Amino acid sequence: MKVRGERECQDCGTRWRYYETGSIACPDCGSIHSVGIDEQTEHTDAPATLDLTPVRSRIDADSTREIADAAAEHCREYTRKRGFIDAGELRPLTETYVAAVELQHVGAHLSREMRVSDPTERYFYELLGGADDGDRPAVEEVPADLRAPFGLAMAAAVENYQRDVRTYLDDTPDPTARQLSGRIRDHRKRIEALDGDVDPADANRLVHATRDLGSYITGDESAFVRAENWLAGIGDGAV
């Protein structure tokens, strides 16, 4: 959406940046009577930090199912707030965001399971341990029974980023970027059609291609070739 980023409180005169607070309420007096004093700018992001410390603190007290459910909810709240256009600028698809989407899907899956295998439990706790710093287990470590949740998570991260890419390109047209984005979309839809049941390495390659799409749009011309190479590496069953 387009917002006026610079605001002024009509009660006390304080000025602040909406981009930093995500609220029209005055940070000094709390009044909601404020006005925008600059031009409207596309902005989809909101201030948010992923902190999984409260979830990790429950490891010795709660079951894996309960911890998985809590982790999924924490990540859901985080990803709901985050966007990729900040004051008119396209931002990258960060590792922390991708890790949060993965933990959201993996956590939701495990919270519904009656029994969890040891490799799956180890993978979940490793992901929980590093997601807020953008650290994810190697794609080679994805257990067989998390293959589908992993694939759907990568597809969701790609879709969320592409949504803002489309919005950004409405104001900054780039036919080459749109064509590349369309190819990424086709791969993403294939993953969704298969309910995420694809080679995890292919789903991960699609995330890398999407990240390089963003880099290309924001000025790194070599990123286009990198994105093409990631797409070319996707398996024979790909679109």
URZIJO-V8496 format. One record per residue. N is the residue number from 0. PSI is psi in degrees with one decimal (none if undefined). Layout:
n->(N | N)
psi->(PSI | PSI)
//
This chain:
n->(0 | 1 | 2 | 3 | 4 | 5 | 6 | 7 | 8 | 9 | 10 | 11 | 12 | 13 | 14 | 15 | 16 | 17 | 18 | 19 | 20 | 21 | 22 | 23 | 24 | 25 | 26 | 27 | 28 | 29 | 30 | 31 | 32 | 33 | 34 | 35 | 36 | 37 | 38 | 39 | 40 | 41 | 42 | 43 | 44 | 45 | 46 | 47 | 48 | 49 | 50 | 51 | 52 | 53 | 54 | 55 | 56 | 57 | 58 | 59 | 60 | 61 | 62 | 63 | 64 | 65 | 66 | 67 | 68 | 69 | 70 | 71 | 72 | 73 | 74 | 75 | 76 | 77 | 78 | 79 | 80 | 81 | 82 | 83 | 84 | 85 | 86 | 87 | 88 | 89 | 90 | 91 | 92 | 93 | 94 | 95 | 96 | 97 | 98 | 99 | 100 | 101 | 102 | 103 | 104 | 105 | 106 | 107 | 108 | 109 | 110 | 111 | 112 | 113 | 114 | 115 | 116 | 117 | 118 | 119 | 120 | 121 | 122 | 123 | 124 | 125 | 126 | 127 | 128 | 129 | 130 | 131 | 132 | 133 | 134 | 135 | 136 | 137 | 138 | 139 | 140 | 141 | 142 | 143 | 144 | 145 | 146 | 147 | 148 | 149 | 150 | 151 | 152 | 153 | 154 | 155 | 156 | 157 | 158 | 159 | 160 | 161 | 162 | 163 | 164 | 165 | 166 | 167 | 168 | 169 | 170 | 171 | 172 | 173 | 174 | 175 | 176 | 177 | 178 | 179 | 180 | 181 | 182 | 183 | 184 | 185 | 186 | 187 | 188 | 189 | 190 | 191 | 192 | 193 | 194 | 195 | 196 | 197 | 198 | 199 | 200 | 201 | 202 | 203 | 204 | 205 | 206 | 207 | 208 | 209 | 210 | 211 | 212 | 213 | 214 | 215 | 216 | 217 | 218 | 219 | 220 | 221 | 222 | 223 | 224 | 225 | 226 | 227 | 228 | 229 | 230 | 231 | 232 | 233 | 234 | 235 | 236 | 237 | 238)
psi->(159.5 | 131.4 | 163.0 | 113.8 | -29.5 | 122.9 | 155.4 | 131.5 | 129.1 | -10.9 | -43.3 | -8.8 | -1.6 | 139.5 | 142.6 | 171.3 | 118.5 | -33.8 | -28.5 | -27.7 | -26.8 | 20.2 | 148.5 | -6.0 | 138.9 | 128.0 | -15.2 | -52.4 | -10.0 | -2.3 | 142.7 | 5.6 | 89.3 | 160.1 | 148.5 | 139.7 | 15.2 | -175.2 | 151.5 | 137.3 | 143.0 | 131.6 | 120.0 | -4.2 | 162.4 | 148.7 | 126.0 | 141.9 | 133.9 | 112.7 | 107.0 | 10.6 | -43.7 | -32.4 | -45.1 | -28.1 | -12.7 | 0.0 | -40.0 | -11.6 | -29.0 | 164.9 | 162.8 | -38.6 | -43.3 | -40.9 | -39.9 | -41.4 | -42.4 | -40.7 | -42.4 | -41.6 | -41.7 | -46.1 | -35.1 | -43.6 | -39.2 | -51.0 | -26.4 | -32.3 | -32.2 | 142.3 | -173.2 | 6.7 | 116.6 | 109.0 | 42.6 | -4.6 | 134.3 | 126.4 | 161.4 | 160.7 | 100.5 | 159.3 | -34.3 | -40.9 | -45.4 | -42.3 | -38.3 | -41.0 | -41.0 | -46.0 | -34.1 | -46.2 | -44.3 | -43.5 | -43.9 | -38.9 | -47.4 | -28.4 | -16.0 | -9.1 | 137.5 | -35.1 | 140.9 | 129.2 | 159.7 | -46.1 | -37.2 | -41.0 | -42.3 | -42.1 | -44.8 | -46.9 | -31.1 | -41.5 | -44.2 | -34.8 | -26.2 | -1.1 | -39.6 | -14.5 | 6.6 | 15.7 | 123.2 | 150.0 | 154.6 | 144.9 | -27.2 | -17.6 | -3.9 | 119.2 | 156.2 | -37.8 | -1.0 | 6.5 | -47.2 | -47.6 | -36.5 | -47.6 | -43.2 | -34.3 | -45.7 | -39.6 | -38.9 | -42.2 | -42.2 | -45.3 | -43.9 | -40.6 | -43.2 | -30.9 | -44.0 | -31.1 | -44.6 | -42.5 | -44.0 | -41.3 | -16.0 | -35.0 | -22.3 | 76.5 | 138.7 | 97.2 | -37.6 | -42.4 | -39.6 | -38.6 | -44.0 | -41.7 | -35.5 | -38.2 | -40.5 | -42.2 | -40.7 | -41.8 | -41.2 | -43.6 | -32.5 | -43.2 | -44.2 | -40.0 | -28.7 | 13.4 | 34.9 | -3.9 | 72.2 | 169.5 | 122.8 | -32.6 | -36.4 | -42.3 | -38.1 | -38.0 | -36.0 | -37.1 | -43.8 | -41.9 | -39.5 | -40.8 | -40.1 | -28.2 | -47.0 | -40.4 | -39.5 | -45.0 | -34.4 | 14.4 | -5.9 | 94.6 | -30.9 | -18.3 | -25.7 | -44.4 | -41.2 | -42.2 | -42.6 | -40.0 | -38.9 | -42.9 | -37.9 | -26.2 | -7.4 | 142.4 | 172.9 | -25.2 | -2.1 | 162.8 | none)
//
